[in-house]
Amino acid sequence: MRSTATARHPDPYRALDAQPDPEPLIASLEERGRTPAQARMRRRFLRFAGIAPGHEVLEVGCGTGVVLRDLAAVAGARGRVVGIDPSRAVLRAARRFCAGRPGRAPITLRRAAGEHLPFRAARFDVAVAVTVLLHVADPLRVVKEMARITRPGGVVAVQDQDFGTVAVAHPDRDLTDRILRGVAFRIYEEPYSGRRLPALLRAAGLEHVRLLTDVYQDTALEPYTQTFLERRAERAVRFGLADAATVQRWLDGFTALGRDGSFVMTVNYYGAVGTVPPPAGAPAPRGRPGGR
Ligand SMILES: C[S@@+](CC[C@H](N)C(=O)[O-])C[C@H]1O[C@@H](n2cnc3c(N)ncnc32)[C@H](O)[C@@H]1O
């Protein structure tokens, strides 16, 4: 497998295996996966993608297999689900979490990068990537690969959060903006990737592109949100945006809001789906996009 990861890139999900300790990052994928509002959004997105029993589905950047397990439940015993990820560490975790799920589609895991998918053209009914394109250097290349391995009439479905839409209640708005905006722009090549997904699918040649905008809403300061804010705080110090005492005061502000029931954080998640066109000169596939 050719690697597109760079060890020194500030986005740790671009090169999980190069991190001094990838375990907390791996654990937070599962933490996010079991957060009820996240699970609802994820399942809404998979319904929007039209995944149905019997489908053969590829997930690009499968991480620990949170999405794979939902896909296997929807595709059912007659379906088949394949997950690829470039990280050995995350695939080890996925093997553990995805083992032994009778009555559901079998899950196969492979080490590969989205830029070079090791599958023949038109093999899958649906290809999905959930919160992955944000982390890659060339998202168009990945989406074109997803389109290549999806059959004509099949669906490419991508979902990303958009860090230009993070809204949190906090008494110090200037500090909040400095930390959240400053950190996002230092980590991600395109922190606003979510809102750009429909244009990306069109650029990759997909048809009938549709958008589902969903909102992650947390009013309980969930463990996943707490981890997210702590990581932003730690990076704000590392990137010189604020000193340690200031970010601690910032985090304490959220704890106080959580205590009195006033905590609010929302983030938009954008899900875009598009249909693979028939080969040039072929008649258009019959029926609904994504149907067999
Ligand atoms: C934030 S995680 C999302 C995991 C999973 N889709 C989920 O929603 O739980 C991003 C994943 O993308 C993987 N990744 C990073 N670069 C990639 C690339 N070039 N191609 C495919 N996956 C990649 C990372 O290893 C990581 O597992």
The ligand as a MOL file (V3000), in Angstrom:
LIG
                    3D

  0  0  0     0  0            999 V3000
M  V30 BEGIN CTAB
M  V30 COUNTS 27 29 0 0 0
M  V30 BEGIN ATOM
M  V30 1 C -12.2610 10.4090 12.2030 0
M  V30 2 S -11.8750 8.7850 11.7070 0 CHG=1
M  V30 3 C -13.4740 8.1830 11.1180 0
M  V30 4 C -13.6270 6.6990 11.2920 0
M  V30 5 C -15.0200 6.1410 10.9470 0
M  V30 6 N -15.4030 6.4570 9.6060 0
M  V30 7 C -16.0570 6.6590 11.9200 0
M  V30 8 O -16.8680 7.5030 11.5270 0
M  V30 9 O -16.0280 6.2350 13.0880 0 CHG=-1
M  V30 10 C -10.9730 9.0160 10.1960 0
M  V30 11 C -10.3780 7.7200 9.6530 0
M  V30 12 O -9.8690 7.9790 8.3460 0
M  V30 13 C -8.6740 7.2320 8.2070 0
M  V30 14 N -7.8830 7.8290 7.1210 0
M  V30 15 C -6.9340 8.7830 7.2050 0
M  V30 16 N -6.4020 9.0230 5.9980 0
M  V30 17 C -7.0390 8.2030 5.1320 0
M  V30 18 C -6.9330 7.9610 3.7330 0
M  V30 19 N -6.0490 8.6280 2.9740 0
M  V30 20 N -7.7410 7.0280 3.1690 0
M  V30 21 C -8.6440 6.3450 3.9240 0
M  V30 22 N -8.7750 6.5340 5.2540 0
M  V30 23 C -7.9880 7.4360 5.8390 0
M  V30 24 C -8.0210 7.3070 9.5700 0
M  V30 25 O -7.0450 6.2910 9.7480 0
M  V30 26 C -9.2280 7.1650 10.4890 0
M  V30 27 O -9.4810 5.8400 10.8280 0
M  V30 END ATOM
M  V30 BEGIN BOND
M  V30 1 1 1 2
M  V30 2 1 2 3
M  V30 3 1 2 10
M  V30 4 1 3 4
M  V30 5 1 4 5
M  V30 6 1 5 6
M  V30 7 1 5 7
M  V30 8 2 7 8
M  V30 9 1 7 9
M  V30 10 1 10 11
M  V30 11 1 11 12
M  V30 12 1 11 26
M  V30 13 1 12 13
M  V30 14 1 13 14
M  V30 15 1 13 24
M  V30 16 1 14 15
M  V30 17 1 14 23
M  V30 18 2 15 16
M  V30 19 1 16 17
M  V30 20 1 17 18
M  V30 21 2 17 23
M  V30 22 1 18 19
M  V30 23 2 18 20
M  V30 24 1 20 21
M  V30 25 2 21 22
M  V30 26 1 22 23
M  V30 27 1 24 25
M  V30 28 1 24 26
M  V30 29 1 26 27
M  V30 END BOND
M  V30 END CTAB
M  END
